[in-house]
């Protein structure tokens, strides 16, 4: 019988994160700091609105682009937060999470041979989505010495005549890095100079731990018309299972994106959309409460990692910490595997986020302080054994 599998898809590697969850699920007494998912329940008022929508029989398809009321609320949010003015009728599309938006943004814009710049370490979906769209992936390695920020000089040096798009994600997964206004202004100048399209994934925008808060590149004069802005409800409102996201951009691009969306998805789940309206209208207090809790956990982990001697730059966004483990002269996968088997503590090897993540591990602090304390104790025992082994090995030698 013929092999019916698409050879192009066969070459794409599965997620490096999944393997650790599969091992951990077969073990007892495992603490996992690997999942990039809020530990909070979706706020009750949001769940209640979905229940009311169900009781009113709101179980039919919506418009392909999503409920107009939801698109209007999204437009209002972006106007309030970033002074961005999007037309909800033509420039906003409601999607199945941010992941669908990333996929269709690339499929709607990439032509064979186009070079697409993406950042490493970075979210695991960007590279396969570029490959599936027919683009040529071109990574930029973010550096700890630059606090994992992208510099204008790094971007300029990577651009060629074939470069068409840059995908960015700040606040960043897995590093927790953010961009300051000065970074954004400099990057915008390079993007406009070379006539590039920006696809910006800002799913963690409300989880920023600075006084100035998150700033989007789309707000720089001249950038909105060359930006596909992607966001969603999963991280901000603890709504991962609702699968609700959105994207905004120029009408010409959105018209092509909605074509792909309507032929493959039809519309985002109706009940989720009603919940999304409630989240945007009345969810600010819940978001701030969760943000403060994440910030408390972030500060606790930074203090504890410093105490046990693990080098770690200070993340100012998302809910991840990205410690440096290069002192142990192990690959990040070896470190994470050994930690899981010996201490029943699951973290994600940095190499799962691209070659540039080698030498680091990702720790999520979307867990309670109580769980984090137990996890730190296990991590401390593990690194102490590694250091003792290295010390005694050197002495014996």
HELIX and SHEET records of a PDB file:
HELIX    1   1 UNK A    7  UNK A   10  1                                   4    
HELIX    2   2 UNK A   18  UNK A   25  1                                   8    
HELIX    3   3 UNK A   44  UNK A   55  1                                  12    
HELIX    4   4 UNK A   68  UNK A   82  1                                  15    
HELIX    5   5 UNK A   97  UNK A  109  1                                  13    
HELIX    6   6 UNK A  125  UNK A  133  1                                   9    
HELIX    7   7 UNK A  144  UNK A  146  5                                   3    
HELIX    8   8 UNK A  152  UNK A  158  1                                   7    
HELIX    9   9 UNK A  181  UNK A  193  1                                  13    
HELIX   10  10 UNK A  217  UNK A  219  5                                   3    
HELIX   11  11 UNK A  224  UNK A  226  5                                   3    
HELIX   12  12 UNK A  240  UNK A  242  5                                   3    
HELIX   13  13 UNK A  251  UNK A  264  1                                  14    
HELIX   14  14 UNK A  270  UNK A  282  1                                  13    
HELIX   15  15 UNK A  284  UNK A  307  1                                  24    
HELIX   16  16 UNK A  326  UNK A  328  5                                   3    
HELIX   17  17 UNK A  332  UNK A  343  1                                  12    
HELIX   18  18 UNK A  350  UNK A  353  5                                   4    
HELIX   19  19 UNK A  355  UNK A  357  5                                   3    
HELIX   20  20 UNK A  369  UNK A  396  1                                  28    
SHEET    1   A 2 UNK A  31  UNK A  32  0                                        
SHEET    2   A 2 UNK A 345  UNK A 346  1                                        
SHEET    1   B 7 UNK A  92  UNK A  95  0                                        
SHEET    2   B 7 UNK A 245  UNK A 248 -1                                        
SHEET    3   B 7 UNK A 227  UNK A 232 -1                                        
SHEET    4   B 7 UNK A 197  UNK A 201  1                                        
SHEET    5   B 7 UNK A 163  UNK A 169  1                                        
SHEET    6   B 7 UNK A 115  UNK A 120  1                                        
SHEET    7   B 7 UNK A 136  UNK A 141  1                                        
SHEET    1   C 3 UNK A 320  UNK A 321  0                                        
SHEET    2   C 3 UNK A 361  UNK A 364 -1                                        
SHEET    3   C 3 UNK A 348  UNK A 349 -1                                        
END                                                                             
